[in-house]
Amino acid sequence: MSDNQLPSTEQQTLTVQQAIDLAVQHHSAGDLTQAESIYQQILEADPDQPQALHLLGVIAHQRGENEQAVTLIEKAIALNPEFVEAHSNLGLALQELGKLEDAVSSYRLALDLNPDYAEAHNNLSIALWKLASLDEAVASCRKAIALKPDFPDAHNNLGIALQSLGRLKDAIDSFRKALDLRPEFATAHYNLGKVLTDLGKPEEAILSYEKAIEIEPHYVEAYNDLGIALQVLAKLDEAVECFKKALEIKSNYGEVHSNLGNTY
Protein backbone atom coordinates (compact mmCIF):
# COMPACT_ATOMS: atom_id res chain seq x y z
CA MET A 1 0.00 0.00 0.00
CA SER A 2 1.40 3.40 -0.92
CA ASP A 3 1.67 6.27 1.57
CA ASN A 4 -1.24 8.20 0.08
CA GLN A 5 -3.73 5.34 -0.20
CA LEU A 6 -5.65 3.16 2.23
CA PRO A 7 -8.16 0.35 1.95
CA SER A 8 -11.83 1.25 2.31
CA THR A 9 -14.72 -0.85 3.57
CA GLU A 10 -16.08 -0.83 0.01
CA GLN A 11 -13.00 -2.83 -1.09
CA GLN A 12 -11.74 -0.05 -3.26
CA THR A 13 -8.64 2.05 -2.94
CA LEU A 14 -9.13 5.60 -1.70
CA THR A 15 -6.61 8.38 -1.45
CA VAL A 16 -6.23 9.90 1.99
CA GLN A 17 -8.09 13.04 0.91
CA GLN A 18 -10.96 10.99 -0.52
CA ALA A 19 -11.16 9.07 2.74
CA ILE A 20 -11.21 12.33 4.72
CA ASP A 21 -13.96 13.67 2.48
CA LEU A 22 -15.98 10.51 3.05
CA ALA A 23 -15.43 10.67 6.81
CA VAL A 24 -16.46 14.33 6.89
CA GLN A 25 -19.71 13.41 5.13
CA HIS A 26 -20.48 10.91 7.90
CA HIS A 27 -19.32 13.39 10.54
CA SER A 28 -21.54 16.18 9.19
CA ALA A 29 -24.49 13.78 9.13
CA GLY A 30 -23.95 13.02 12.82
CA ASP A 31 -22.62 9.50 12.28
CA LEU A 32 -19.66 9.89 14.62
CA THR A 33 -18.93 6.17 14.86
CA GLN A 34 -18.45 5.73 11.13
CA ALA A 35 -16.49 8.96 10.82
CA GLU A 36 -14.24 7.95 13.71
CA SER A 37 -13.58 4.56 12.12
CA ILE A 38 -12.43 6.17 8.88
CA TYR A 39 -10.25 8.76 10.64
CA GLN A 40 -8.58 5.93 12.56
CA GLN A 41 -7.99 3.98 9.32
CA ILE A 42 -6.36 7.08 7.87
CA LEU A 43 -4.07 7.36 10.90
CA GLU A 44 -3.12 3.70 10.61
CA ALA A 45 -1.90 4.48 7.11
CA ASP A 46 -0.39 7.85 8.06
CA PRO A 47 -0.06 8.52 11.83
CA ASP A 48 0.92 12.14 11.16
CA GLN A 49 -2.09 13.12 9.04
CA PRO A 50 -3.11 16.47 10.62
CA GLN A 51 -6.66 16.63 9.25
CA ALA A 52 -7.52 13.18 10.61
CA LEU A 53 -5.94 13.99 13.99
CA HIS A 54 -7.86 17.26 14.17
CA LEU A 55 -11.20 15.78 13.20
CA LEU A 56 -10.75 12.84 15.56
CA GLY A 57 -10.14 15.47 18.23
CA VAL A 58 -13.35 17.24 17.24
CA ILE A 59 -15.26 13.98 17.75
CA ALA A 60 -13.65 13.57 21.18
CA HIS A 61 -14.80 17.09 22.06
CA GLN A 62 -18.32 16.36 20.83
CA ARG A 63 -18.39 13.33 23.13
CA GLY A 64 -17.19 15.36 26.12
CA GLU A 65 -13.73 13.74 26.08
CA ASN A 66 -11.94 17.07 26.11
CA GLU A 67 -8.57 15.96 27.48
CA GLN A 68 -8.31 13.55 24.57
CA ALA A 69 -9.52 16.27 22.21
CA VAL A 70 -6.74 18.60 23.36
CA THR A 71 -4.10 15.89 22.89
CA LEU A 72 -5.23 15.07 19.36
CA ILE A 73 -5.72 18.65 18.19
CA GLU A 74 -2.42 19.83 19.67
CA LYS A 75 -0.67 17.06 17.71
CA ALA A 76 -2.40 18.25 14.54
CA ILE A 77 -1.25 21.82 15.21
CA ALA A 78 2.32 20.66 15.89
CA LEU A 79 2.29 19.10 12.42
CA ASN A 80 0.60 22.12 10.82
CA PRO A 81 1.05 25.28 12.92
CA GLU A 82 -1.11 27.34 10.51
CA PHE A 83 -4.13 25.03 10.85
CA VAL A 84 -6.70 27.74 11.57
CA GLU A 85 -9.71 25.54 12.36
CA ALA A 86 -7.61 23.39 14.69
CA HIS A 87 -6.60 26.41 16.77
CA SER A 88 -10.25 27.42 17.12
CA ASN A 89 -11.43 23.92 17.99
CA LEU A 90 -8.58 23.54 20.48
CA GLY A 91 -10.03 26.63 22.14
CA LEU A 92 -13.43 24.93 22.43
CA ALA A 93 -11.93 21.88 24.15
CA LEU A 94 -9.83 24.03 26.49
CA GLN A 95 -12.89 26.11 27.30
CA GLU A 96 -14.84 23.00 28.30
CA LEU A 97 -11.95 22.09 30.62
CA GLY A 98 -12.25 25.50 32.29
CA LYS A 99 -8.95 26.71 30.83
CA LEU A 100 -10.41 29.98 29.66
CA GLU A 101 -7.21 32.00 29.27
CA ASP A 102 -5.69 29.20 27.20
CA ALA A 103 -8.87 29.05 25.13
CA VAL A 104 -8.66 32.78 24.46
CA SER A 105 -5.06 32.35 23.32
CA SER A 106 -6.10 29.59 20.91
CA TYR A 107 -8.90 31.68 19.42
CA ARG A 108 -6.59 34.64 19.02
CA LEU A 109 -4.03 32.46 17.23
CA ALA A 110 -6.76 31.34 14.85
CA LEU A 111 -7.70 34.97 14.23
CA ASP A 112 -4.08 36.01 13.72
CA LEU A 113 -4.03 33.46 10.89
CA ASN A 114 -7.46 34.41 9.55
CA PRO A 115 -8.96 37.67 10.86
CA ASP A 116 -12.16 36.96 8.88
CA TYR A 117 -12.95 33.71 10.68
CA ALA A 118 -16.43 34.50 12.04
CA GLU A 119 -16.72 31.28 14.07
CA ALA A 120 -13.48 32.03 15.93
CA HIS A 121 -14.70 35.55 16.78
CA ASN A 122 -17.91 33.99 18.11
CA ASN A 123 -16.05 31.34 20.12
CA LEU A 124 -13.76 34.03 21.53
CA SER A 125 -16.80 36.02 22.65
CA ILE A 126 -18.01 33.13 24.80
CA ALA A 127 -14.68 32.72 26.57
CA LEU A 128 -14.42 36.47 27.14
CA TRP A 129 -17.95 36.52 28.57
CA LYS A 130 -17.04 33.72 30.97
CA LEU A 131 -13.98 35.76 32.01
CA ALA A 132 -16.30 38.74 32.65
CA SER A 133 -14.63 40.75 29.87
CA LEU A 134 -18.05 41.86 28.74
CA ASP A 135 -17.20 44.79 26.48
CA GLU A 136 -14.64 42.64 24.66
CA ALA A 137 -17.21 39.86 24.36
CA VAL A 138 -19.66 42.27 22.73
CA ALA A 139 -16.96 43.49 20.34
CA SER A 140 -16.11 39.92 19.33
CA CYS A 141 -19.76 39.10 18.68
CA ARG A 142 -20.15 42.20 16.57
CA LYS A 143 -17.08 41.23 14.51
CA ALA A 144 -18.57 37.78 13.93
CA ILE A 145 -21.88 39.31 12.86
CA ALA A 146 -20.20 41.86 10.58
CA LEU A 147 -18.46 38.99 8.82
CA LYS A 148 -21.50 36.71 8.82
CA PRO A 149 -24.77 38.62 9.37
CA ASP A 150 -26.91 35.47 9.24
CA PHE A 151 -25.05 33.83 12.17
CA PRO A 152 -27.74 33.03 14.79
CA ASP A 153 -25.26 31.79 17.41
CA ALA A 154 -23.38 35.08 17.31
CA HIS A 155 -26.60 37.08 17.69
CA ASN A 156 -27.56 34.87 20.63
CA ASN A 157 -24.15 35.30 22.28
CA LEU A 158 -24.33 39.05 21.71
CA GLY A 159 -27.64 39.02 23.55
CA ILE A 160 -26.07 37.15 26.48
CA ALA A 161 -23.22 39.66 26.74
CA LEU A 162 -25.58 42.63 26.47
CA GLN A 163 -27.82 41.15 29.15
CA SER A 164 -24.80 40.82 31.45
CA LEU A 165 -24.08 44.51 30.85
CA GLY A 166 -27.65 45.37 31.84
CA ARG A 167 -28.60 46.40 28.31
CA LEU A 168 -31.78 44.36 28.39
CA LYS A 169 -33.69 45.90 25.50
CA ASP A 170 -30.66 45.54 23.23
CA ALA A 171 -30.34 41.94 24.41
CA ILE A 172 -33.96 41.27 23.42
CA ASP A 173 -33.26 42.64 19.95
CA SER A 174 -30.30 40.25 19.61
CA PHE A 175 -32.24 37.20 20.78
CA ARG A 176 -35.11 38.04 18.44
CA LYS A 177 -32.68 38.43 15.54
CA ALA A 178 -31.24 35.00 16.37
CA LEU A 179 -34.78 33.59 16.32
CA ASP A 180 -35.59 35.29 13.03
CA LEU A 181 -32.64 33.41 11.57
CA ARG A 182 -33.33 30.11 13.39
CA PRO A 183 -36.92 29.90 14.71
CA GLU A 184 -36.30 26.53 16.38
CA PHE A 185 -33.32 27.85 18.40
CA ALA A 186 -34.31 26.58 21.86
CA THR A 187 -31.47 28.34 23.70
CA ALA A 188 -32.39 31.72 22.22
CA HIS A 189 -36.04 31.25 23.24
CA TYR A 190 -34.86 30.42 26.76
CA ASN A 191 -32.49 33.41 26.88
CA LEU A 192 -35.26 35.69 25.64
CA GLY A 193 -37.41 34.40 28.46
CA LYS A 194 -34.68 35.22 30.98
CA VAL A 195 -34.47 38.84 29.79
CA LEU A 196 -38.25 39.21 29.79
CA THR A 197 -38.25 37.92 33.36
CA ASP A 198 -35.61 40.50 34.30
CA LEU A 199 -37.82 43.18 32.72
CA GLY A 200 -40.78 42.11 34.90
CA LYS A 201 -42.74 40.55 32.02
CA PRO A 202 -43.47 37.02 33.33
CA GLU A 203 -46.38 36.37 30.96
CA GLU A 204 -44.17 36.96 27.92
CA ALA A 205 -41.33 35.05 29.53
CA ILE A 206 -43.60 32.03 30.01
CA LEU A 207 -44.29 31.91 26.27
CA SER A 208 -40.56 31.88 25.55
CA TYR A 209 -39.82 29.15 28.10
CA GLU A 210 -42.69 27.05 26.79
CA LYS A 211 -41.39 27.40 23.25
CA ALA A 212 -37.91 26.33 24.36
CA ILE A 213 -39.41 23.24 26.01
CA GLU A 214 -41.54 22.45 22.98
CA ILE A 215 -38.37 22.38 20.87
CA GLU A 216 -36.21 20.66 23.49
CA PRO A 217 -38.44 18.63 25.85
CA HIS A 218 -35.62 17.87 28.33
CA TYR A 219 -34.55 21.50 28.76
CA VAL A 220 -34.23 21.38 32.52
CA GLU A 221 -33.28 25.04 33.00
CA ALA A 222 -36.33 26.12 31.01
CA TYR A 223 -38.63 24.07 33.26
CA ASN A 224 -37.03 25.65 36.32
CA ASP A 225 -37.36 29.20 35.05
CA LEU A 226 -40.87 28.54 33.79
CA GLY A 227 -41.74 27.44 37.31
CA ILE A 228 -40.29 30.67 38.72
CA ALA A 229 -42.32 32.79 36.29
CA LEU A 230 -45.47 30.87 37.25
CA GLN A 231 -44.68 31.48 40.92
CA VAL A 232 -44.55 35.22 40.23
CA LEU A 233 -48.05 34.98 38.75
CA ALA A 234 -49.22 32.95 41.77
CA LYS A 235 -49.89 29.91 39.57
CA LEU A 236 -48.44 27.66 42.23
CA ASP A 237 -49.85 24.31 41.12
CA GLU A 238 -48.45 24.82 37.64
CA ALA A 239 -45.13 25.95 39.11
CA VAL A 240 -44.92 22.80 41.20
CA GLU A 241 -45.48 20.66 38.13
CA CYS A 242 -42.65 22.45 36.31
CA PHE A 243 -40.24 21.97 39.20
CA LYS A 244 -41.19 18.29 39.47
CA LYS A 245 -40.61 17.85 35.74
CA ALA A 246 -37.20 19.48 36.08
CA LEU A 247 -36.30 17.04 38.86
CA GLU A 248 -37.40 14.09 36.73
CA ILE A 249 -34.82 15.23 34.20
CA LYS A 250 -32.10 16.15 36.72
CA SER A 251 -32.79 14.81 40.20
CA ASN A 252 -29.79 16.53 41.83
CA TYR A 253 -30.65 20.04 40.60
CA GLY A 254 -30.27 21.93 43.88
CA GLU A 255 -31.86 25.18 42.73
CA VAL A 256 -35.03 23.36 41.68
CA HIS A 257 -35.29 21.61 45.05
CA SER A 258 -35.06 25.03 46.71
CA ASN A 259 -37.64 26.58 44.38
CA LEU A 260 -39.99 23.66 44.91
CA GLY A 261 -39.67 24.00 48.68
CA ASN A 262 -40.50 27.70 48.47
CA THR A 263 -43.71 26.91 46.54
CA TYR A 264 -45.38 25.08 49.41
matplotlib code that plots the C-alpha trace (Angstrom):
import matplotlib.pyplot as plt

x = [0.0, 1.4, 1.7, -1.2, -3.7, -5.6, -8.2, -11.8, -14.7, -16.1, -13.0, -11.7, -8.6, -9.1, -6.6, -6.2, -8.1, -11.0, -11.2, -11.2, -14.0, -16.0, -15.4, -16.5, -19.7, -20.5, -19.3, -21.5, -24.5, -24.0, -22.6, -19.7, -18.9, -18.4, -16.5, -14.2, -13.6, -12.4, -10.2, -8.6, -8.0, -6.4, -4.1, -3.1, -1.9, -0.4, -0.1, 0.9, -2.1, -3.1, -6.7, -7.5, -5.9, -7.9, -11.2, -10.8, -10.1, -13.3, -15.3, -13.7, -14.8, -18.3, -18.4, -17.2, -13.7, -11.9, -8.6, -8.3, -9.5, -6.7, -4.1, -5.2, -5.7, -2.4, -0.7, -2.4, -1.2, 2.3, 2.3, 0.6, 1.0, -1.1, -4.1, -6.7, -9.7, -7.6, -6.6, -10.3, -11.4, -8.6, -10.0, -13.4, -11.9, -9.8, -12.9, -14.8, -11.9, -12.3, -8.9, -10.4, -7.2, -5.7, -8.9, -8.7, -5.1, -6.1, -8.9, -6.6, -4.0, -6.8, -7.7, -4.1, -4.0, -7.5, -9.0, -12.2, -12.9, -16.4, -16.7, -13.5, -14.7, -17.9, -16.0, -13.8, -16.8, -18.0, -14.7, -14.4, -17.9, -17.0, -14.0, -16.3, -14.6, -18.1, -17.2, -14.6, -17.2, -19.7, -17.0, -16.1, -19.8, -20.2, -17.1, -18.6, -21.9, -20.2, -18.5, -21.5, -24.8, -26.9, -25.1, -27.7, -25.3, -23.4, -26.6, -27.6, -24.1, -24.3, -27.6, -26.1, -23.2, -25.6, -27.8, -24.8, -24.1, -27.7, -28.6, -31.8, -33.7, -30.7, -30.3, -34.0, -33.3, -30.3, -32.2, -35.1, -32.7, -31.2, -34.8, -35.6, -32.6, -33.3, -36.9, -36.3, -33.3, -34.3, -31.5, -32.4, -36.0, -34.9, -32.5, -35.3, -37.4, -34.7, -34.5, -38.3, -38.3, -35.6, -37.8, -40.8, -42.7, -43.5, -46.4, -44.2, -41.3, -43.6, -44.3, -40.6, -39.8, -42.7, -41.4, -37.9, -39.4, -41.5, -38.4, -36.2, -38.4, -35.6, -34.5, -34.2, -33.3, -36.3, -38.6, -37.0, -37.4, -40.9, -41.7, -40.3, -42.3, -45.5, -44.7, -44.5, -48.0, -49.2, -49.9, -48.4, -49.8, -48.4, -45.1, -44.9, -45.5, -42.7, -40.2, -41.2, -40.6, -37.2, -36.3, -37.4, -34.8, -32.1, -32.8, -29.8, -30.6, -30.3, -31.9, -35.0, -35.3, -35.1, -37.6, -40.0, -39.7, -40.5, -43.7, -45.4]
y = [0.0, 3.4, 6.3, 8.2, 5.3, 3.2, 0.4, 1.2, -0.8, -0.8, -2.8, -0.1, 2.0, 5.6, 8.4, 9.9, 13.0, 11.0, 9.1, 12.3, 13.7, 10.5, 10.7, 14.3, 13.4, 10.9, 13.4, 16.2, 13.8, 13.0, 9.5, 9.9, 6.2, 5.7, 9.0, 8.0, 4.6, 6.2, 8.8, 5.9, 4.0, 7.1, 7.4, 3.7, 4.5, 7.9, 8.5, 12.1, 13.1, 16.5, 16.6, 13.2, 14.0, 17.3, 15.8, 12.8, 15.5, 17.2, 14.0, 13.6, 17.1, 16.4, 13.3, 15.4, 13.7, 17.1, 16.0, 13.6, 16.3, 18.6, 15.9, 15.1, 18.7, 19.8, 17.1, 18.3, 21.8, 20.7, 19.1, 22.1, 25.3, 27.3, 25.0, 27.7, 25.5, 23.4, 26.4, 27.4, 23.9, 23.5, 26.6, 24.9, 21.9, 24.0, 26.1, 23.0, 22.1, 25.5, 26.7, 30.0, 32.0, 29.2, 29.0, 32.8, 32.3, 29.6, 31.7, 34.6, 32.5, 31.3, 35.0, 36.0, 33.5, 34.4, 37.7, 37.0, 33.7, 34.5, 31.3, 32.0, 35.6, 34.0, 31.3, 34.0, 36.0, 33.1, 32.7, 36.5, 36.5, 33.7, 35.8, 38.7, 40.8, 41.9, 44.8, 42.6, 39.9, 42.3, 43.5, 39.9, 39.1, 42.2, 41.2, 37.8, 39.3, 41.9, 39.0, 36.7, 38.6, 35.5, 33.8, 33.0, 31.8, 35.1, 37.1, 34.9, 35.3, 39.0, 39.0, 37.1, 39.7, 42.6, 41.2, 40.8, 44.5, 45.4, 46.4, 44.4, 45.9, 45.5, 41.9, 41.3, 42.6, 40.3, 37.2, 38.0, 38.4, 35.0, 33.6, 35.3, 33.4, 30.1, 29.9, 26.5, 27.8, 26.6, 28.3, 31.7, 31.2, 30.4, 33.4, 35.7, 34.4, 35.2, 38.8, 39.2, 37.9, 40.5, 43.2, 42.1, 40.5, 37.0, 36.4, 37.0, 35.0, 32.0, 31.9, 31.9, 29.2, 27.1, 27.4, 26.3, 23.2, 22.5, 22.4, 20.7, 18.6, 17.9, 21.5, 21.4, 25.0, 26.1, 24.1, 25.6, 29.2, 28.5, 27.4, 30.7, 32.8, 30.9, 31.5, 35.2, 35.0, 32.9, 29.9, 27.7, 24.3, 24.8, 26.0, 22.8, 20.7, 22.4, 22.0, 18.3, 17.9, 19.5, 17.0, 14.1, 15.2, 16.1, 14.8, 16.5, 20.0, 21.9, 25.2, 23.4, 21.6, 25.0, 26.6, 23.7, 24.0, 27.7, 26.9, 25.1]
z = [0.0, -0.9, 1.6, 0.1, -0.2, 2.2, 1.9, 2.3, 3.6, 0.0, -1.1, -3.3, -2.9, -1.7, -1.5, 2.0, 0.9, -0.5, 2.7, 4.7, 2.5, 3.1, 6.8, 6.9, 5.1, 7.9, 10.5, 9.2, 9.1, 12.8, 12.3, 14.6, 14.9, 11.1, 10.8, 13.7, 12.1, 8.9, 10.6, 12.6, 9.3, 7.9, 10.9, 10.6, 7.1, 8.1, 11.8, 11.2, 9.0, 10.6, 9.3, 10.6, 14.0, 14.2, 13.2, 15.6, 18.2, 17.2, 17.8, 21.2, 22.1, 20.8, 23.1, 26.1, 26.1, 26.1, 27.5, 24.6, 22.2, 23.4, 22.9, 19.4, 18.2, 19.7, 17.7, 14.5, 15.2, 15.9, 12.4, 10.8, 12.9, 10.5, 10.8, 11.6, 12.4, 14.7, 16.8, 17.1, 18.0, 20.5, 22.1, 22.4, 24.2, 26.5, 27.3, 28.3, 30.6, 32.3, 30.8, 29.7, 29.3, 27.2, 25.1, 24.5, 23.3, 20.9, 19.4, 19.0, 17.2, 14.8, 14.2, 13.7, 10.9, 9.6, 10.9, 8.9, 10.7, 12.0, 14.1, 15.9, 16.8, 18.1, 20.1, 21.5, 22.6, 24.8, 26.6, 27.1, 28.6, 31.0, 32.0, 32.6, 29.9, 28.7, 26.5, 24.7, 24.4, 22.7, 20.3, 19.3, 18.7, 16.6, 14.5, 13.9, 12.9, 10.6, 8.8, 8.8, 9.4, 9.2, 12.2, 14.8, 17.4, 17.3, 17.7, 20.6, 22.3, 21.7, 23.6, 26.5, 26.7, 26.5, 29.2, 31.4, 30.9, 31.8, 28.3, 28.4, 25.5, 23.2, 24.4, 23.4, 20.0, 19.6, 20.8, 18.4, 15.5, 16.4, 16.3, 13.0, 11.6, 13.4, 14.7, 16.4, 18.4, 21.9, 23.7, 22.2, 23.2, 26.8, 26.9, 25.6, 28.5, 31.0, 29.8, 29.8, 33.4, 34.3, 32.7, 34.9, 32.0, 33.3, 31.0, 27.9, 29.5, 30.0, 26.3, 25.6, 28.1, 26.8, 23.2, 24.4, 26.0, 23.0, 20.9, 23.5, 25.9, 28.3, 28.8, 32.5, 33.0, 31.0, 33.3, 36.3, 35.0, 33.8, 37.3, 38.7, 36.3, 37.2, 40.9, 40.2, 38.8, 41.8, 39.6, 42.2, 41.1, 37.6, 39.1, 41.2, 38.1, 36.3, 39.2, 39.5, 35.7, 36.1, 38.9, 36.7, 34.2, 36.7, 40.2, 41.8, 40.6, 43.9, 42.7, 41.7, 45.1, 46.7, 44.4, 44.9, 48.7, 48.5, 46.5, 49.4]

ax = plt.figure().add_subplot(projection="3d")
ax.plot(x, y, z, "-o")
ax.set_aspect("equal")
plt.show()
